[in-house]
Amino acid sequence: MTQHHARVAVIGSGIAGASVAFGLASRDVSVMIFDDAMAGQATAASAGIIAPWVSTSDGDYYETYAAGGNFYPQLLEQLRDLGIPELGYRQSGALVVNRDPDTLAEAAGRIRERVSAAGPVAGEVHDLDSANLAEIFPPIAPDMTGLFITGGGRVDGRTLRDAILTGARAHGARFVADAARTITAGSGTNGTGPWSVGTTSAMEDFDAVVVAGGARSQEILDRLGHTVSITPQRGQLIHLSLRGVNTSPWPTVHPLDHHYITPFDGGRVVIGATREDGVGFDVRTTAAGQKQVLDDALRIAPGLAEATIFETRVGVRPMSTRAGGLPYAGAVPGTTGLWLASGFGAGGLTMGPLIGDGLARAILGQPAPEIAHLGL
Ligand SMILES: Cc1cc2nc3c(=O)[nH]c(=O)nc-3n(C[C@H](O)[C@H](O)[C@H](O)COP(=O)(O)OP(=O)(O)OC[C@H]3O[C@@H](n4cnc5c(N)ncnc54)[C@H](O)[C@@H]3O)c2cc1C
């Protein structure tokens, strides 16, 4: 597809849809973004950790995750160049902690290699004893040792998503706050485009459609007769408040398990998250889920015990269940102009901007080597 006069519909405005839309709009494509704001958007709930080097994932998933981390400075610069002041991002470091020195030593080898391979964006790794730990993260339990990765970052998913959408709008993208109820292949309603997208009130024609519907992407493609393997996974988090404490410089905390702590500005500290399979799109917070989140956090950071619980959030991760949990980014086979960007799993806030930019180029027929292995 050539960019001149091309019209593309993007279904979904989480990090996947926002990033593809931004990548297309900034290359002169006419973009219309659809989002129905259904509860459970993963991007809006996410914990905001941008430190792929501490994760236990491996293989192609890790390579994409790490490449996503490397892409962040470029994304932030692009948005700043557009004059968007608030990006919600801060590089406050990542702290890997454990009670067992052997477990920590084993992880340290892997993390040092990854940080070194990632280059300047990941920064440096420092060993910390319990006194050092308490200096940079005061609520920590006294019997921990750790590693500090200086390049670790954290981002408010809602703020960044909105900044990327603002960037897309600045390049002419339009936003429709409604569900894409019908997506029809074949001649458009006016005989113009090969695709039509219908909402409750209108039908528009497009040259291409990008499905970026998060955990609902599979359902959308099912209706169009195409099979992918994306399943919902519920994640519950708790936002704590520490009044009068300057939490801005605190790093994210990773106890080498699935749970973590992400401090933000203004005394806000996010703890989480559950990984609940088999509950579909049930976006309730549950007693068991909240207990697990609190137990995990207070075991490593008992100093948070007196914090105020001021918010809970629930998001539904789009988990790819194909080999290696590899995300999807590419053309839907057997179609012309139907594309998918989804299945980013637990690292989507990190890899979404990179994948979105790559897919935008692929749609325009340009080389996109960073997503070549993510095809359907
Ligand atoms: C609790 C939790 C913590 C996380 N923490 C991190 C983290 O620390 N770091 C990290 O890198 N990643 C994290 N993630 C993962 C990351 O948030 C997700 O991988 C990513 O946000 C997925 O983005 P998405 O755009 O694919 O989906 P979503 O953000 O879910 O967006 C999909 C959008 O599509 C819309 N939609 C669907 N169907 C339609 C339709 N027919 N018409 C219109 N709109 C439609 C939905 O309403 C939704 O707004 C976390 C996820 C969760 C749940």
The ligand as an SDF file (V2000), in Angstrom:
LIG
                    3D

 53 58  0  0  0  0  0  0  0  0999 V2000
   -2.0240   -5.8100   35.4740 C   0  0  0  0  0  0  0  0  0  0  0  0
   -1.1150   -5.6310   34.2870 C   0  0  0  0  0  0  0  0  0  0  0  0
    0.1840   -5.1580   34.4790 C   0  0  0  0  0  0  0  0  0  0  0  0
    1.0340   -5.0030   33.3870 C   0  0  0  0  0  0  0  0  0  0  0  0
    2.2780   -4.4810   33.5920 N   0  0  0  0  0  0  0  0  0  0  0  0
    3.1200   -4.2970   32.5330 C   0  0  0  0  0  0  0  0  0  0  0  0
    4.3950   -3.7250   32.7370 C   0  0  0  0  0  0  0  0  0  0  0  0
    4.7630   -3.3720   33.8600 O   0  0  0  0  0  0  0  0  0  0  0  0
    5.2160   -3.5660   31.6600 N   0  0  0  0  0  0  0  0  0  0  0  0
    4.8370   -3.9470   30.4030 C   0  0  0  0  0  0  0  0  0  0  0  0
    5.6250   -3.7820   29.4630 O   0  0  0  0  0  0  0  0  0  0  0  0
    3.6060   -4.4790   30.1760 N   0  0  0  0  0  0  0  0  0  0  0  0
    2.7470   -4.6660   31.2130 C   0  0  0  0  0  0  0  0  0  0  0  0
    1.5190   -5.2250   31.0230 N   0  0  0  0  0  0  0  0  0  0  0  0
    1.1630   -5.7140   29.6830 C   0  0  0  0  0  0  0  0  0  0  0  0
    0.6070   -4.6100   28.7900 C   0  0  0  0  0  0  0  0  0  0  0  0
   -0.2070   -3.7660   29.5510 O   0  0  0  0  0  0  0  0  0  0  0  0
   -0.2060   -5.2290   27.6440 C   0  0  0  0  0  0  0  0  0  0  0  0
    0.5270   -6.2120   26.9520 O   0  0  0  0  0  0  0  0  0  0  0  0
   -0.5730   -4.1380   26.6240 C   0  0  0  0  0  0  0  0  0  0  0  0
   -1.0930   -3.0210   27.2750 O   0  0  0  0  0  0  0  0  0  0  0  0
   -1.5770   -4.6670   25.6110 C   0  0  0  0  0  0  0  0  0  0  0  0
   -1.9410   -3.6050   24.7930 O   0  0  0  0  0  0  0  0  0  0  0  0
   -3.0370   -3.7660   23.6660 P   0  0  0  0  0  0  0  0  0  0  0  0
   -3.1510   -2.4510   23.0030 O   0  0  0  0  0  0  0  0  0  0  0  0
   -2.7090   -4.9600   22.8290 O   0  0  0  0  0  0  0  0  0  0  0  0
   -4.3920   -4.1450   24.4300 O   0  0  0  0  0  0  0  0  0  0  0  0
   -5.3100   -3.2180   25.3420 P   0  0  0  0  0  0  0  0  0  0  0  0
   -4.4960   -2.2450   26.0940 O   0  0  0  0  0  0  0  0  0  0  0  0
   -6.1790   -4.1340   26.1280 O   0  0  0  0  0  0  0  0  0  0  0  0
   -6.1810   -2.3720   24.3070 O   0  0  0  0  0  0  0  0  0  0  0  0
   -7.1090   -2.9750   23.4500 C   0  0  0  0  0  0  0  0  0  0  0  0
   -8.1930   -1.9520   23.1550 C   0  0  0  0  0  0  0  0  0  0  0  0
   -9.0200   -2.4150   22.0750 O   0  0  0  0  0  0  0  0  0  0  0  0
  -10.3630   -2.0460   22.3390 C   0  0  0  0  0  0  0  0  0  0  0  0
  -11.2440   -2.8890   21.5100 N   0  0  0  0  0  0  0  0  0  0  0  0
  -11.3330   -4.2390   21.4550 C   0  0  0  0  0  0  0  0  0  0  0  0
  -12.2570   -4.6270   20.5550 N   0  0  0  0  0  0  0  0  0  0  0  0
  -12.7720   -3.4920   20.0060 C   0  0  0  0  0  0  0  0  0  0  0  0
  -13.7580   -3.2190   19.0060 C   0  0  0  0  0  0  0  0  0  0  0  0
  -14.3990   -4.2000   18.3500 N   0  0  0  0  0  0  0  0  0  0  0  0
  -14.0390   -1.9280   18.7000 N   0  0  0  0  0  0  0  0  0  0  0  0
  -13.3960   -0.9170   19.3250 C   0  0  0  0  0  0  0  0  0  0  0  0
  -12.4520   -1.1160   20.2800 N   0  0  0  0  0  0  0  0  0  0  0  0
  -12.1410   -2.3860   20.6040 C   0  0  0  0  0  0  0  0  0  0  0  0
  -10.4830   -2.2910   23.8450 C   0  0  0  0  0  0  0  0  0  0  0  0
  -11.5900   -1.6310   24.4110 O   0  0  0  0  0  0  0  0  0  0  0  0
   -9.1450   -1.7400   24.3310 C   0  0  0  0  0  0  0  0  0  0  0  0
   -9.2560   -0.3580   24.6240 O   0  0  0  0  0  0  0  0  0  0  0  0
    0.6100   -5.3510   32.0820 C   0  0  0  0  0  0  0  0  0  0  0  0
   -0.6920   -5.7980   31.8880 C   0  0  0  0  0  0  0  0  0  0  0  0
   -1.5690   -5.9260   32.9830 C   0  0  0  0  0  0  0  0  0  0  0  0
   -2.9740   -6.3810   32.7530 C   0  0  0  0  0  0  0  0  0  0  0  0
  1  2  1  0
  2  3  1  0
  2 52  2  0
  3  4  2  0
  4  5  1  0
  4 50  1  0
  5  6  2  0
  6  7  1  0
  6 13  1  0
  7  8  2  0
  7  9  1  0
  9 10  1  0
 10 11  2  0
 10 12  1  0
 12 13  2  0
 13 14  1  0
 14 15  1  0
 14 50  1  0
 15 16  1  0
 16 17  1  0
 16 18  1  0
 18 19  1  0
 18 20  1  0
 20 21  1  0
 20 22  1  0
 22 23  1  0
 23 24  1  0
 24 25  2  0
 24 26  1  0
 24 27  1  0
 27 28  1  0
 28 29  2  0
 28 30  1  0
 28 31  1  0
 31 32  1  0
 32 33  1  0
 33 34  1  0
 33 48  1  0
 34 35  1  0
 35 36  1  0
 35 46  1  0
 36 37  1  0
 36 45  1  0
 37 38  2  0
 38 39  1  0
 39 40  1  0
 39 45  2  0
 40 41  1  0
 40 42  2  0
 42 43  1  0
 43 44  2  0
 44 45  1  0
 46 47  1  0
 46 48  1  0
 48 49  1  0
 50 51  2  0
 51 52  1  0
 52 53  1  0
M  END
$$$$
